């Protein structure tokens, strides 16, 4: 099978799994899938930065407990709290473990542990929080990021062919990303968000007097912070000197490669959505 068809098939499977897990009637599949993806992403991150060691296993358990705790809290809040408490205890143990491990740079290891939790596990936990606010909002976030990426690629490719080319954002990090592509992708995302609104995807957070503001800002946050998350992961890989974070999806790289746009977008959009929901109850 050619690389093109391998990439296309694996990409289609990835999209189908995400959509199915979000829209599944009993709301269990995504709650089970998110901790698994978080563990795989944290493991890829640790393997990229450090050789395999005992503390990495603890990091995997930390990520799983945090995301699983968030999921259980959404279903049975009284049972989710012990998971979150166990997460904090295990995270502290993971940091203290450096006292016993013979490492050349324990400060770097502490940094890796905390970055892996804050930049990977927390975003997956925030997806759970958005999912329980309204699964259509989480699906909208995924779709808007995909639309933003597609729009940015199309606009960037077209402007690159014009006389003088386009204006690169951060050429040392991602040579193909341009400012024209960024604004083009966000414009595509805003247009897609208004189409979604016609089908009621944002009904949970839209107050009548602020409809346009909420829809536009939701798309802007998804597209803008999605691009920044992508760039941050690209900077990490370029610094380490690798092309992909792993080999989870043929032709697409690792789990971290597939969810890089969510690293910043998910927490920001989740916070914005919960604030909008709270506001809609007041007006």
N, C-alpha and C positions, 0 to 999 in steps of 0.2 A: 504494500500500500504506500502511495506517495506521501510525502510530508504534508502536502496541501490537504489531502483527504483525511489524513490522520488528525491534523489540527482541526479541521472542520467537524469531524465526527466527535472528537473529544469535547470540543467547545459546545456542540449541540447537547451532548449528554450533561455537561455541567449546567447549562442554562435550564434544561428540563428538570434536573434534580433540585435546583434552587427553587424554581417556580412551584413544583409539586410539593416540596417540603413546606413551603409557606402557605399554600392554599389547601393543604390536606385537611380534611374535615375535623379530625380529632385534635389537631394542633399539638401533636406529639412528635412528629417526624423532625421538624426544625429544632425543637428543644433537644432532641437526641443528636441531631447532626451538628449543631453549633459547637458543643464541647469537643467532639471528635475533630472538627476542623481547627479549633483553637489549639488543641494539643499538637496536631500535625504542623501547624504554622509555627508554634513556639519551638518545636523540635527542629524544624528547618533553620530557624533563626539561630538557635544555640549551636547547631552543627556548623553553620557558616562562620561563626565568630570564635568558637572554641572546639577542641577535640571532645569526643564523647566522654562524659564523666558522671559521677554519682549525682552531683547537684543538678545536672540537666534533667534527670529522672524526676527529681523533686519539683523542678520548674514545670514539667509536664503535668504532674498531679495538681500543682497550684492552679494552672490554667483551667484544667478540667473542673476542679472544685468551684472556681469562681463562676464559670459560665453555667455549669450544672446547677449551682446554687441560685443563680439568677433565673434559670428556667423553672426550677421547682418553686421558687418564691412566687412566680407568676401564676402557678396553679394552686399551690397550698402554701401561703406565706408563712404559716407557723412552722412548716417543715423545711423551708428554704433557709431560714436564719442559721440553724446549726451548720449547714454547708458553708455559708459565708464566714461564720466564726472559725470553722476549721481551716478555711482558706487563709485567713489572717495568721493563724497559729503556724500553719505549714510554711507560709512565706517567711515568717520570722526565723523558723528553723532552717530554712534554705539559706538565709543570709548568714546565720550563725555557723552553718556547716563549713564556711571558709576557714574557721579557726583550726579545723582538723585536716583540711585538705592542703597538701603541699603544692601551692600554686605560686608562680612567679609574680603574678599581679592580681592579688585578691580584689583590689579596687575595681579593676576592669571586669572581674567576674561579678561583683556586686552590681556594677552598671549594666552588665548584660542581663542579669536576672530581673532587675527593676524595669529596664526598657522592654524586655520581653513581656512582662506582665502589663505594664501601662500602655504600650503601643500595640499589643496584639490581643492579649486576653481581655482587657477592658473593652476594646471595640466589639469583640464578639459578644460580651455580656450586654453591651448597649444595644446590639441588634435584638437580643431577647427582650429587652425593655421596650423597644419600639414595636416589636412583634405583638406584645401583649397590650400595647396601647391600641393598635389596629394593624392587622396583618397586611392590609392594603397599603399602609404607609411604608412598611418595610419593603414590600414588593415594588412600590414606587421608587424607593431609594435605589434598589438594584437596577431597575429599568432606566432610571435617569442617568445613572453612572454609565450604563452601556450605551445609551443614546449620546451622552456627552463624549465618550471615547470615539464613537463612530463619527459624530459631527466634527470633532477636532481633527480626526484623521482626514476626512474629506476636504474640509476647508484648508487645512494645512498643506495637503497635497496639491490642491488647486493653486493656492497663493505661491507655493514654492516654484511653480512653473512660470509665474509672471516675471516680467523684467525686474531685476533687482532682488527677486526672491522674497522671502518673508523674514520676519524678525524673530530670531531664536530667543527662547526664554532663558534656559540655562544650558548652553551647548556643551559644557564640560560634564554635565550630568546626563542629559538626554538630548542628543544632537537633532532629533527630528521634531521635538516639541517647539511650537512657535506661539507667539502672542496672538496671531491671527487664528491659529487653531484653537487656542484657549477660549477666545471670545465667540468663535463660531460654534464650538461644542456647547458652551453655556447657552447660546441662543437656541440651539437645537433642543437642549434640555428644557428650557422654559416653554418652548412650543409644545413639547411632549407633555409637560406638566399640565398645561391647560386642557389638552385632550383627555388626560386622565381625570381631571376635575369634572369633565362632562359625564364621566361614568361613576362619579361619586367616590373616587379614591381618597379625596382629602376632606370628606364630610366631617370626620371626627375632629378636625382641628380648625376648620374654617368658620370664623365668625362673619356674619353678613357684611358688616361695615369694613372688614379688613381682608376680604377674599383675595383680591389681586395681590396685595402685599404678601400674604402668607404663601400663596402658590408660587409667586416669583422668587421669594427669598428661599423657599424650600429647594427649588431647582438650582438657584444660585449657590447655595451652600453645598448641595450634593455635587454639582459640577466643579466648583472651585476647590473645595477641600478634597474631593476625589482626585483631582489632578495633583494637588500638593502631596497627598499620600503616595501616589504613583511615583512622583519625583523623589520623595524621601527614600522609598525602597530602591529606586534606581541609583541614588547616591550611595546607599549602603553596598549594593552589589558592585558598583564601579570601584568603590574603595577597596573592597575585598578582592576584586578581580574575577568575578564569576558572571556568567550570563543569566542563569536561572537559579532560583532558590532551591529547587529540587526537581524531581521528575514525576510528580504526582499525575499530571495530565499530559499525555503525549502531545508535543508541539506547543504546549502552553506553559511549561515549567511546573513549579511547585504550587502548593496551596497558598503560600505567601504571595506568589506572583499573581494569583487569581483574586486575592482579597486585598491587594495593596491599596486600592482606591478607597477601601472601607476603613483604613487605619485612622484617618482623621474625620472622614465624612460621617461615619456611623455615630460616634459620640456627639458630634456637633449637631447633626440633624435630629438625633434622639432628644437631646436637651431642648432644642428649638421646638420640636413637636409637642413635648410635654408642657412647655410653657404656653404654647398656643392653645392646647387643650384646656389648661387651667384658666386661661383668659376667656375662652369661649363659654366656660361655665359661669363666668362673672357678668358677661354682657348680655 
